[in-house]
Amino acid sequence: MSAAAAPEDAARPTPPDRRTGVRRVVLSGLALATLAYLLDQGTKLWVERTMVLGESIEVVPGLLRWFYILNPGAAFSIGTDVTWVFTLVQAVVAVVALVGLLRARSWGWGLALGGLLGGVLGNLTDRLFRPPSFGQGHVVDMISVPHFAVFNVADSFIVCSIVGLCLLMVTGRNLDGTRDDAAGRV
């Protein structure tokens, strides 16, 4: 505790404030959620204003088309008679993703949960505020690739985020930023 200890302490780099890192992870996840949501809602608004329902426009021949449809169900139009169930599920997933994001301490989890949150909120907005009624709205879909479903930007964020979350879990990466080495060995 003498004066000799002070110069040694001053020479050591100051570790970054853990709270600053946590804030950056959470804010980055929220920024990605916002970007996903705005891209999704923006493309849906663009399609609604520039296309007629059922219209198809070839973008990249044989690879990509814009095809404006309304989807009352889930993926591949499954469950068109129980749209309200998807609304409830999406609301629960949005809350779970937000809580997870606020607890995330690693970049991977923060970005995956942020992308999931933005995508789910994009489709949930359609379910809540589009016709035919509150909670049973039809989702605007417009991206069509050969021999596959018609989907939207929110769906893309959801799928990519789920793949990312699965990879994080399979490789043993925990929400708090630690790693479970046993899970990494399959």
C-alpha positions in Angstrom: 0.0 0.0 0.0 2.9 2.3 -0.5 3.4 5.0 -3.1 5.3 2.4 -5.2 2.0 0.6 -5.9 0.4 3.6 -7.5 2.5 3.8 -10.7 2.1 0.1 -11.2 -1.7 0.4 -11.0 -1.6 3.4 -13.3 0.3 1.4 -16.0 -2.4 -1.3 -16.1 -5.1 -0.7 -18.7 -8.5 0.0 -17.2 -10.9 -2.9 -17.9 -13.9 -1.8 -19.8 -17.0 -1.2 -17.8 -19.1 -4.3 -18.0 -22.3 -2.3 -17.9 -21.1 -0.4 -21.0 -20.6 -3.7 -22.9 -24.0 -4.9 -21.8 -25.6 -1.7 -22.9 -24.0 -2.0 -26.3 -25.2 -5.6 -26.7 -28.8 -4.6 -25.8 -28.8 -1.4 -27.8 -27.4 -3.2 -30.8 -30.1 -5.9 -30.5 -32.8 -3.1 -30.2 -31.3 -1.3 -33.2 -31.5 -4.5 -35.3 -35.1 -5.1 -34.1 -35.9 -1.6 -35.2 -34.2 -2.0 -38.6 -36.0 -5.4 -39.2 -39.4 -3.8 -38.2 -39.0 -0.8 -40.4 -37.7 -2.8 -43.4 -40.6 -5.2 -43.0 -43.3 -2.5 -42.7 -41.7 -0.4 -45.3 -41.7 -3.1 -47.9 -45.3 -4.1 -47.1 -46.4 -0.5 -47.5 -44.4 -0.2 -50.8 -46.1 -3.4 -52.1 -49.5 -2.3 -51.1 -49.1 1.1 -52.8 -47.4 -0.1 -56.1 -49.0 -3.5 -56.7 -52.5 -5.0 -57.1 -53.3 -8.0 -54.8 -52.3 -11.2 -56.7 -49.9 -9.3 -59.0 -46.6 -10.9 -59.8 -43.5 -9.1 -61.0 -40.4 -11.0 -62.1 -37.3 -9.5 -60.5 -34.6 -12.0 -61.3 -35.8 -14.4 -64.0 -36.2 -17.9 -62.7 -35.0 -16.9 -59.2 -37.0 -14.1 -57.6 -40.5 -12.6 -58.1 -42.5 -10.0 -56.1 -45.9 -11.7 -55.6 -48.4 -9.7 -53.5 -50.6 -11.9 -51.4 -52.3 -11.8 -48.0 -51.7 -14.7 -45.7 -54.3 -15.4 -43.0 -52.3 -18.4 -41.6 -48.8 -19.3 -40.6 -46.0 -20.6 -42.9 -47.3 -22.1 -46.1 -50.8 -20.7 -45.1 -51.3 -23.3 -42.4 -54.0 -22.7 -39.9 -56.0 -20.0 -41.8 -59.0 -20.6 -39.6 -57.2 -19.9 -36.3 -55.4 -16.6 -37.1 -56.0 -15.4 -33.5 -53.8 -18.2 -32.2 -50.9 -17.0 -34.2 -51.5 -13.5 -32.9 -51.3 -14.8 -29.3 -48.2 -16.9 -30.1 -46.4 -13.9 -31.7 -47.2 -11.7 -28.8 -45.7 -14.2 -26.4 -42.6 -14.7 -28.6 -42.2 -10.9 -28.8 -42.2 -10.6 -25.0 -39.9 -13.6 -24.5 -37.5 -12.2 -27.1 -37.5 -8.8 -25.5 -36.9 -10.2 -22.0 -34.1 -12.4 -23.4 -32.6 -9.4 -25.2 -32.6 -7.3 -22.1 -30.7 -10.2 -20.3 -28.3 -10.9 -23.1 -24.6 -10.4 -22.4 -23.2 -11.7 -25.7 -23.3 -10.2 -29.2 -24.6 -13.3 -30.8 -27.6 -13.6 -28.4 -28.2 -9.9 -28.6 -28.3 -9.8 -32.4 -30.3 -13.1 -32.8 -32.9 -12.0 -30.3 -33.0 -8.5 -31.8 -33.6 -9.9 -35.3 -36.3 -12.2 -33.9 -38.0 -9.4 -32.0 -38.1 -7.1 -35.1 -39.4 -9.9 -37.3 -42.1 -11.0 -34.9 -43.2 -7.4 -34.3 -43.5 -6.9 -38.0 -45.9 -9.8 -38.5 -47.7 -9.1 -35.2 -48.4 -5.6 -36.4 -50.1 -7.1 -39.5 -52.1 -9.5 -37.3 -53.3 -6.7 -35.0 -54.0 -3.8 -37.4 -54.7 -5.2 -40.9 -58.1 -6.4 -42.2 -60.3 -8.3 -41.7 -60.2 -7.5 -37.9 -58.1 -6.7 -34.9 -56.0 -9.8 -33.9 -57.0 -11.6 -37.1 -55.3 -9.5 -39.7 -53.7 -11.0 -42.8 -50.0 -10.8 -43.2 -48.6 -9.1 -46.4 -46.3 -11.5 -48.2 -44.4 -10.6 -51.4 -41.1 -12.4 -51.8 -41.4 -15.5 -54.0 -38.7 -17.9 -55.0 -39.3 -21.0 -57.1 -40.8 -24.1 -55.4 -41.1 -22.4 -52.0 -43.5 -20.3 -50.0 -44.2 -16.6 -50.5 -42.8 -14.7 -47.5 -41.8 -11.2 -46.3 -38.9 -9.4 -44.7 -40.1 -10.2 -41.2 -40.2 -13.9 -42.0 -36.6 -13.7 -43.3 -35.4 -12.1 -40.0 -37.3 -14.7 -38.0 -35.9 -17.7 -39.8 -32.3 -16.3 -39.8 -32.6 -15.5 -36.1 -33.9 -18.9 -35.2 -31.0 -20.5 -37.1 -28.6 -18.2 -35.2 -30.2 -19.1 -31.8 -30.0 -22.8 -32.6 -26.3 -22.4 -33.5 -25.7 -20.5 -30.2 -27.4 -23.3 -28.2 -25.7 -26.2 -30.0 -22.3 -24.6 -29.6 -22.9 -24.0 -25.9 -23.0 -20.3 -26.0 -25.0 -19.0 -23.0 -27.2 -15.9 -22.8 -24.9 -14.5 -20.2 -21.9 -14.7 -22.5 -20.3 -17.8 -21.0 -19.7 -21.0 -22.8 -20.7 -24.5 -21.8 -17.9 -26.6 -23.1 -19.8 -29.8 -22.7 -22.5 -28.7 -25.1 -19.9 -27.8 -27.8 -18.7 -31.4 -27.8 -21.3 -33.6 -29.6 
